[in-house]
Amino acid sequence: MAQQPSHTDAAESGLKQASEEVKLAVDLIYLLETHEIAPEVALAALDIVKQDLQGKLNKK
């Protein structure tokens, strides 16, 4: 009997075809959740990261 694909298999398959920014977002969410980072801390850190990256884009 053939094994049915699991929900996880379907999600991984969809993720393989996702855009780079979606893949990165999923990785970041996983990292934040596995390290039990508080949402407030994560958002504050993401603001800092966003400012840094915007500064780098402005220098181009």
C-alpha positions as CSV (number, residue, x, y, z in Angstrom):
1,M,0.0,0.0,0.0
2,A,1.4,3.4,-1.0
3,Q,2.0,5.9,1.9
4,Q,0.0,9.1,1.8
5,P,2.1,12.3,1.8
6,S,2.0,13.9,5.3
7,H,1.0,17.5,6.0
8,T,4.6,18.2,6.7
9,D,5.7,16.8,3.3
10,A,3.2,19.0,1.5
11,A,4.4,22.1,3.5
12,E,8.0,21.3,2.7
13,S,7.2,20.8,-1.0
14,G,5.3,24.2,-1.1
15,L,8.2,25.9,0.7
16,K,10.7,24.7,-1.9
17,Q,8.7,26.6,-4.5
18,A,8.3,29.7,-2.4
19,S,10.1,33.0,-3.0
20,E,13.4,33.7,-1.3
21,E,11.8,36.2,1.1
22,V,9.1,33.7,2.2
23,K,11.8,31.1,2.8
24,L,13.8,33.6,4.9
25,A,10.7,34.6,6.8
26,V,10.0,31.0,7.7
27,D,13.6,30.5,8.8
28,L,13.5,33.6,11.0
29,I,10.2,32.6,12.6
30,Y,11.6,29.2,13.3
31,L,14.7,30.7,14.8
32,L,12.7,33.1,17.0
33,E,10.3,30.4,18.2
34,T,12.9,27.8,18.9
35,H,14.9,30.3,21.0
36,E,11.7,31.4,22.7
37,I,12.3,35.1,21.9
38,A,9.5,37.3,23.2
39,P,7.5,39.0,20.3
40,E,8.3,42.5,21.7
41,V,12.1,41.7,21.6
42,A,11.9,40.2,18.2
43,L,10.0,43.2,16.7
44,A,12.5,45.6,18.3
45,A,15.4,43.7,16.9
46,L,13.7,43.5,13.5
47,D,13.4,47.3,13.5
48,I,17.1,47.6,14.1
49,V,17.8,45.1,11.3
50,K,15.5,47.0,8.9
51,Q,17.2,50.3,9.6
52,D,20.6,48.7,9.0
53,L,19.5,47.2,5.7
54,Q,17.9,50.4,4.5
55,G,21.1,52.3,5.3
56,K,23.0,49.8,3.2
57,L,20.6,50.2,0.3
58,N,20.8,54.0,0.6
59,K,24.6,53.8,0.2
60,K,24.3,52.1,-3.2
